[in-house]
Amino acid sequence: MKILNDILTGKDNLTFDAARVVGVLGAFAYIGFWCVQVYYQHRFDAQEADAYGKGLGLVLLSMSGAVLLKKSAEPEAPVGNRGGGVN
C-alpha cells in the first residue's frame, strides 16, 4: 500500500496529485477495456498488440507530461518528513 501511496502523492507524500491519480486510473481503465475486448473477441493479433502498446504509451506519456508541468506547484515536504515514515 505504501508503494501506491508513493506513486499517487507529490513531494510531501501527504497530498494526492490529481494528474497522477487521473493518469493511473486512465491506465487501469485502458487495460480493463482491452481485457473486455479480448474476452468478447477471443483473439489478439499482432496489429492489435501494436495499437494497444502505442495507445497505452500515449496515456502514460500524457500522465508524465502533466506531472512534469505541475512539478513547480507541488508543496514542499515539511522539515524532518522523509516520506511518511517514523521521523
C-alpha positions in Angstrom: 0.0 0.0 0.0 2.9 2.3 0.6 4.1 1.9 -3.0 0.7 3.0 -4.2 0.7 6.0 -1.8 4.2 7.0 -3.0 3.1 6.8 -6.7 -0.1 8.9 -6.2 1.3 11.6 -3.8 3.5 14.6 -4.5 6.9 15.6 -3.0 5.5 15.8 0.6 3.9 12.3 0.5 0.7 13.8 2.0 -1.3 15.4 -0.8 -2.6 13.4 -3.6 -1.6 14.7 -7.1 -4.6 14.9 -9.4 -2.5 14.4 -12.5 -1.1 11.2 -11.1 -4.4 9.8 -9.8 -6.2 10.5 -13.1 -3.2 9.1 -15.1 -3.1 5.9 -13.1 -6.9 5.5 -13.3 -6.7 6.1 -17.1 -4.0 3.4 -17.5 -6.1 0.9 -15.5 -9.2 1.8 -17.5 -7.3 1.3 -20.7 -6.1 -2.1 -19.5 -9.6 -3.0 -18.4 -11.2 -2.1 -21.7 -8.5 -4.1 -23.5 -9.3 -7.2 -21.3 -13.0 -6.8 -22.1 -12.3 -6.5 -25.9 -10.1 -9.7 -25.8 -12.7 -11.5 -23.8 -15.5 -10.8 -26.3 -13.5 -11.3 -29.5 -11.4 -14.2 -28.3 -8.3 -13.1 -30.2 -5.4 -10.7 -30.0 -3.4 -10.1 -33.2 0.0 -8.5 -33.7 -1.6 -5.4 -35.2 -3.8 -5.1 -32.1 -0.8 -5.5 -29.8 1.0 -2.8 -31.7 -2.0 -0.4 -31.5 -2.5 -1.3 -27.8 1.1 -0.6 -27.0 1.0 2.7 -28.8 -2.2 3.8 -27.0 -1.0 2.8 -23.6 2.3 4.6 -24.2 0.4 7.8 -25.1 -1.7 7.5 -21.9 1.5 7.2 -19.8 3.3 9.9 -21.7 0.5 12.3 -21.2 0.5 11.5 -17.5 4.2 12.1 -17.2 3.8 15.4 -19.1 1.1 16.5 -16.7 3.2 15.6 -13.7 6.2 17.5 -15.2 4.1 20.6 -15.8 2.8 20.6 -12.3 6.2 19.9 -10.6 6.9 23.5 -9.7 3.5 23.9 -8.0 3.8 21.0 -5.6 4.0 21.7 -1.9 7.4 21.1 -0.3 7.8 18.3 2.3 7.9 19.6 5.9 11.3 19.6 7.5 12.1 16.2 9.0 9.5 14.4 7.0 11.2 11.8 4.8 8.2 10.2 3.2 5.6 9.2 5.7 7.8 7.0 7.9 8.6 7.5 11.5 10.9 10.5 12.0 
